[in-house]
Every structure is written in structure tokens, then in C-alpha cells.
Amino acid sequence: MSVRVTISAFLVATFSLIATLLVHEADLNMMYAAFCCSPYFIILALIYFHFDVFRKKFSGLVKRKIVFECGYGFLFYCFFSFLLPVFLYLFTLDNAYEHRYYADLVGVIKEMLPWMLTLSAFLSLSSGMMITWALTSWKYVMFTLFGLLVSLPVMFALSTTIRTFNELREERLTQEDNIKNGRYTWSCSMSNPTAYPVQLYKGRFVFPKDEDYEFTFSEGNIVNYRGVWGQAGGGSYEQMMALPKALDVTWYSFVEDTFYRMEGAIDYNTLRTLFSTSFQEKGANKTIDEHYNKIILGFAPGGVLVIWVTGTGRRQIEIGRYQAKKVVIKATDEYKGNGAYGNIFNKQWRETVLSDTSIIPSEIQQALATKPIPYGYWDKLRIRYQLQPKFIFSSDIKAFDADFEFYNAERLVFDESRRYMEMEDRGLPKDIYIKWYDQHNNRCAARFIFDEDETFKNFASFFSDKRGDSAELAISVDTKTKIATATLSNQTGKKMLLKTEIIDYGAHF
């Protein structure tokens, strides 16, 4: 009997330690701690099984032994579990290196509390089962042990499910709280025209409660390589924080050899509205929830600053256009001692940026060598008209989606669920790409690439420079003639903008 009791106590302690580790999905540190502390809990189990004078005395007062064993065992194991950090605190007093881990005794107990309570629960439950049912013979010991082992994966799966549910719930509640308080996970990126590189000197976001945050763009990309107007280049780190209500940003324009500074409010309400609203876009196999998570600062010659927001999908919206002022900044001691790379006060660095073909391609350098800077050009790209895109498709096209890219760097995506689009101010189209599957399940598409000069002239002549007028931008696709057209029309006239052939990619696109 003594051998059976000893082995049962050892097995109970081992099972309880394993179960605790599984339930807590232990990391290596916790596994190491459990291994080091396992002799202590094995001794506790042996004491509980062998020295049971008090337990036997009290157990005679209750009828249901399993209930008593579990209750009594939980109190017993909890008491000695809480003594463990106390022992560790006392036994390491003569060793300063080891004692530093247990010097904050209350903190150690708080940290170990979930682990100790879980272990005490498993120890009391398995001990109660062994003492109540199993110790009468080896057969029952093995049967009970088998039942405990079978329960391990069940406990692990259940605890994992509960933990995952709680994490998702906590994440949802945190996200709701963040949205309620105006906090989002986002980053900021810079943009510039290819021929006119810039470098951030100082940047500062001002938040709704007047806190501020200084930001920089990535060290590996302090100047955009082959930058494209409206496209994100070098960026700041993505993090959870409020959206800015104002900016204080200073940058250097290499071609102009000029510093600009924009200090002032930006459209916080629009930012908040966009970041708070998710949108759906059609993926390869299913519809995907997308959201905005990036602010793009576009720096153009003349101190022009345009701000867009973009995100995980293919949409991009302009927030506003702001005018910076020229400022004179002299090199501080911080910069004087720096080398050439990245030092905007170093002539060698400035010349390197302007001659580097990976920043400004050689063909662009040559083309612009004798041309003046086209001040006002980037404001021309922002011209808007009251437009309502409308689709006129052959009857055999049931499902489609379309990507719109505008000259003002905005992007719009929609599918057949949104065939009707509102009339609103829109930029001039730059690229429209429509794709669908035909009746034979072949992938087809129509792409409209609008010439810049011709498109701006066509819109100006159609609206007669009266931008308050409105028009439909009709996209027509005829699968019989294999021709697609883009046409401006309203009550007073119609103008063909572009005609293109349908692309038949085939079934294996």
C-alpha cells in the first residue's frame, strides 16, 4: 500500500505540472521554472498522501469524500504553493545575484498567482480522485491515471479555445475603445514628384489634446528613390496613436535649394471619419474588409503640401492641400560634424541626390535640364468636376469590378454591388481598369489609359471651365464588337473621350 501511495503521489504531481503547463501554453521560462520547482510539488503530494491524520479526522464529518478531498486538498496545496515564493525569498538572501529575482516578494506572488492557483486546482482534483477511488488496488490506480492522461488534450483544447475567445474579445473591446477615443494603428509616408526629391528636416504631429509627437521617415530611405506623386515612399513606424489635428513639418527641396515649413491645422474630422470606417473590396476568392491606415504627405515645388489617406485596400483619398512658407535654416553644431550621407547642409550630399539616377532617372534629368520648374502644375492635377461614373454593359456581363486612378492621385474601387454611383466632385481619370468573366468563364478586361494633355483639354472644353456643371462619365462595354468606350455626357452635349479594345485573357489567366 505504501508503494502504491508513493507512486500515486508522484504521478499526481507530474500530471498536475504537465496539465498546468498545457493550460497556460507555457513558454520556455515557465517550463524551466516548473522543472526546477517540480521536486517541491512532488514532496507536497507525498506529504498529502502519507501524512493524512488531519484529513482522516475531518473526513469523517462529511459524507461525500470526493468533495471533501478536493476542498481540503485545494486549501492544502494553495497554502504551500504560496509559501514557495517566500522560501525562494528567504533562501536567496545570501546570494545577491539570485535574490534580485525575488526581492519584490509581493510582485513575485502576483506574477505567480495564476500559475499557482491552476496547479493547486489540478493537484487537489487528481489527489482527490486517487485517494477516493484509486488507491484500493493497482488496477484502479492505472485506470484513474489513464483517465487523467486522456483528459490532458481535452483540457488543452478547451483552454486554448477559451483563451483565443478571450483574446479576440479583448482585441475587439480594445479596438472599440481606441476608435471611441480616436486612436488607430497607422503610419505616415512621404511622396514627391520624381524629378523633385525632398528630405524631411523636422516633423511634428499635434494631437487633439495638444500632445505632440516628433516623427522621422525611415533611415534607409530618407530620400525617395524614383518617387511618384501620390505614392507612399519612405515612412515612419506604424503604431497605435491618435490622429493629428495639426502639423508642423519642415522639409528641404533639393532642386529649389530651399527649406519650406508648414505649420497649421489639417482636416482632423475627415481623417477621423475615414479611419473609423472600414470598407469592402473584392478579393480573388471572397470579399475582404479593408481599412485606412496610412497618411501620405506629398511635397511639391513651391511649398505645396498635399495630404492623402490610403490603406490596406486600393483606395486613396485626398484630405487637403496646404501652403508652406520658405524658411531660412542654418546648420547647427549637430549637423556640422556629420558626414555627407543624409546631411542636407553638406554640398556633397545635395549634389549626390541630384545626380543619382536611382533617385532621378537619367532621362528625366536630361529632359528637365533646360526647363524651368513648372510651379502650379500639381495644383492643376487637383482640378475636379461634378462627375457620376455610369456603366453600360452588354447583358452577358453579370459580375465585374473596376479600378479608377485619377490624376490627383486618388484611387477608387467598386464592383457590381455598387453599379449606381453618386454625382460628386471627382478628379480627372488617369487609368480605368475593368475586369470580368464572360459567359464561357474566360477572364476579360478593358483598360482606359487617358493621355494627360488631351484629357485635361477635353474636360475643359466640355465644361467650358464651368466646373459647377455636372456630367456622366459613361463607361460602355460591348462584348459583340469587342469595343469599350468612355464618354462624357449631360443634357447639353456628349463628348467621346477614349475608345479601347476588350482584352480577352482566356480561361487560364
C-alpha positions, 0 to 999 in steps of 0.5 A: 500500500505504501508503494502504491501511495508513493507512486500515486503521489508522484504521478499526481504531481507530474500530471498536475505540472504537465496539465498546468503547463498545457493550460497556460501554453507555457513558454520556455521560462515557465517550463524551466521554472516548473522543472526546477520547482517540480521536486517541491510539488512532488514532496507536497503530494507525498506529504498529502498522501502519507501524512493524512491524520488531519484529513482522516479526522475531518473526513469523517464529518462529511459524507461525500469524500470526493468533495471533501478531498478536493476542498481540503486538498485545494486549501492544502496545496494553495497554502504551500504553493504560496509559501514557495515564493517566500522560501525562494525569498528567504533562501536567496538572501545570501546570494545577491545575484539570485535574490534580485529575482525575488526581492519584490516578494509581493510582485513575485506572488502576483506574477505567480498567482495564476500559475499557482492557483491552476496547479493547486486546482489540478493537484487537489482534483487528481489527489482527490480522485486517487485517494477516493477511488484509486488507491484500493488496488493497482488496477484502479490506480492505472485506470484513474491515471489513464483517465487523467492522461486522456483528459490532458488534450481535452483540457488543452483544447478547451483552454486554448479555445477559451483563451483565443475567445478571450483574446479576440474579445479583448482585441475587439473591446480594445479596438472599440475603445481606441476608435471611441477615443480616436486612436488607430494603428497607422503610419505616415509616408512621404511622396514627391514628384520624381524629378523633385526629391525632398528630405524631411528636416523636422516633423511634428504631429499635434494631437487633439489634446495638444500632445505632440509627437516628433516623427522621422521617415525611415533611415534607409530611405530618407530620400525617395528613390524614383518617387511618384506623386501620390505614392507612399515612399519612405515612412515612419513606424506604424503604431497605435496613436491618435490622429493629428489635428495639426502639423508642423513639418519642415522639409528641404527641396533639393532642386529649389535649394530651399527649406519650406515649413508648414505649420497649421491645422489639417482636416482632423474630422475627415481623417477621423471619419475615414479611419473609423470606417472600414470598407469592402473590396473584392478579393480573388476568392471572397470579399475582404474588409479593408481599412485606412491606415496610412497618411501620405504627405506629398511635397511639391515645388513651391511649398505645396503640401498635399495630404492623402489617406490610403490603406490596406485596400486600393483606395486613396483619398485626398484630405487637403492641400496646404501652403508652406512658407520658405524658411531660412535654416542654418546648420547647427553644431549637430549637423556640422560634424556629420558626414555627407550621407543624409546631411542636407547642409553638406554640398556633397550630399545635395549634389549626390541626390541630384545626380543619382539616377536611382533617385532621378532617372537619367532621362528625366534629368536630361529632359528637365535640364533646360526647363524651368520648374513648372510651379502650379502644375500639381495644383492643376492635377487637383482640378475636379468636376461634378462627375457620376461614373455610369456603366453600360454593359452588354447583358452577358456581363453579370459580375465585374469590378473596376479600378479608377486612378485619377490624376490627383492621385486618388484611387477608387474601387467598386464592383457590381454591388455598387453599379449606381454611383453618386454625382460628386466632385471627382478628379480627372481619370488617369487609368480605368481598369475593368475586369470580368468573366464572360459567359464561357468563364474566360477572364476579360478586361478593358483598360482606359489609359487617358493621355494627360494633355488631351484629357485635361483639354477635353474636360475643359472644353466640355465644361467650358471651365464651368466646373459647377456643371455636372456630367456622366462619365459613361463607361460602355462595354460591348462584348459583340464588337469587342469595343469599350468606350468612355464618354462624357455626357449631360443634357447639353452635349456628349463628348467621346473621350477614349475608345479601347479594345476588350482584352480577352485573357482566356480561361487560364489567366 
